[in-house]
Amino acid sequence: MPRQSSSPKQRHRQYRVSIGAVTLLIASLYTGNELFGQEATVTFQLTSPAFADGADIPLNYTCEGQDVSPPLTWSGAPAGTKSLALIVDDPDAPDPARPRMTWVHWVLYDLPASSTALAEAVDAAKLPPGTKPGLNDWKKLGYGGPCPPTGRHRYFHKLYALDVLLPNLRRPTKAALEAAMKGHILGEAHLMGTYQKKR
């Protein structure tokens, strides 16, 4: 028996089904998921057990306290990460109502790709093996805590996953480190805390 041709209505339905399947496939590619509900890839995240993102930074980590570095933890570094770099800065200096500069509080680079944390009050001797420090805006190596002259400032902790192990940059500033990282950043993780002086 000869095959009956489909009606215009049936052909329209088949066309819509085909378009729907293609749309679903494209959506899965854009979101990084496979079809049939598999979980998304873990996101690169930076957190602290001392304060939540957007919350107040405890006094101990500021110039009014012990001025030691806060504990930081991270996870989900992208595949191919060879090293990590950390920059902590304040874009609200000197006055958040009239900011004129970004003040740099901490610069680290060549943290091992296998590392997942920095302990509280970490110093040069306790950094993960191979980690190198850079200069903050006090022209010192290591951490300098929040010490805003006026108002409530934001402090951005930015962790970069790099596809290279950087050469010895010899006490780099933030600008020098950013120049060296250019073209090598696989991902970024951010944690922001705020602080206003108590007295």
HELIX and SHEET records of a PDB file:
HELIX    1   1 PRO A    8  THR A   31  1                                  24    
HELIX    2   2 LEU A   59  TYR A   61  5                                   3    
HELIX    3   3 ALA A  124  LYS A  126  5                                   3    
HELIX    4   4 LYS A  174  MET A  181  1                                   8    
SHEET    1   A 3 GLN A  45  THR A  47  0                                        
SHEET    2   A 3 LEU A  72  SER A  75 -1                                        
SHEET    3   A 3 ALA A 117  LEU A 118 -1                                        
SHEET    1   B 5 LYS A 132  PRO A 133  0                                        
SHEET    2   B 5 MET A 101  PRO A 112 -1                                        
SHEET    3   B 5 SER A  83  ALA A  93 -1                                        
SHEET    4   B 5 HIS A 153  LEU A 162 -1                                        
SHEET    5   B 5 ILE A 185  TYR A 195 -1                                        
END                                                                             
